[in-house]
Amino acid sequence: MKSNIILSGVGGQGILTLASIIDLAALSQDLFVKQSEVHGMSQRGGAVQCHVRISDKQIYSDLIPQGEADLILSAEPMELLRHFPFLKKNGWIITDSSTFENIVNYPDKHDLYKQIKTHKNHIIISAKSCAKEIGNSKVCNMILLGAAAEYIPIPEEKFFSAINYFFKEKSENIKLKNIEAFKIGQQKAKDFVEFAY
């Protein structure tokens, strides 16, 4: 078993948190994990990406070659498209529909959606709106992780344990809110796929 995952977004969207939770969940399954990240920490809104590689055998490189990503999970649609060349032919792409327009000539969001929809295996959900509905805009990333969980070879209970461990210094309410967000993402992805296919 192996799974190559690219996480992308902009600073402040919790991409590194997602990587940490996936890593923790994979390690609790006694899987091998490698992670590489590129981020502009000094600039909120700067591009952030992580390569996460999971396998039941030893992994020698932390970078995913082009055409080898099983999943690209993005908190921002334009950032998703930057990584399109890494995707396997039958890989999955999952993104928030909300844009983070941090450049002057940011493309029309409908053009972005159109490009994303050219790939058969795609899910576009309004994670930002869902997060606001449950009263915490910071859980957008957990909604996206829940949406992607079906395509990551780790049982959901391992994700729940990883979320609890990652937020162990936080209140019980924050842990529960993140798990609630994860479950909402699972349902949103299921609804999207059932409707699309």
C-alpha positions, 0 to 999 in steps of 0.5 A: 500500500502507498498513497501520495498526497499533495496539500496546497493552499495559502498561509493561514489556511491550516495546510501544515496542520492537515499534514501533521494530522495525516502523519499522526494518523498514518503513524498510528497505523504503523505506516511509513511517512515522509513529508516535505513542505514549502511555505512562505511563513513570513507572508500570510497569504503566501503559497503553501504546499506539502507532499505527504507520502504514506506506505507500508514499505520504507519510503526513500524520497519525500517528494512526489514525482510528477504524475504520481499523486493519488490525491491533491487536497487544496484549500484554494482552487487556483493553488490546486491547479498549480499542482495538476501535473503531479496528479495520477491519471485516476487520482482525485482532486478536492478543493474548497470553492472559496478563493483567496484573491491575493494577486491583482490578476486573479482569474475568474473563479468560474474559469478555475472551476471549469478547469478543475471539472475537466478532471473526472475525479474531482470534488468541489465543496464550500468548506468556508461556508460550512465552517461559518455555519458551525460557528468556527471559520478555522475548521475549514481545513478539517472539513476538507480533510473529511472530504478527502478521507475516503481517498486516504487509506487510513480508518476514520477512527485513526483520524479522530485520534490524531485530531484529539492528539494534535489539539490535546492542549486545547479545550474539549470544545475545540477537539469536538468542533474539529471532529464535527467539521471532519464528519461534515466534510465526509458527508459533503464529499459523499453528497457531491459524488452521488450528485455528480455520478 
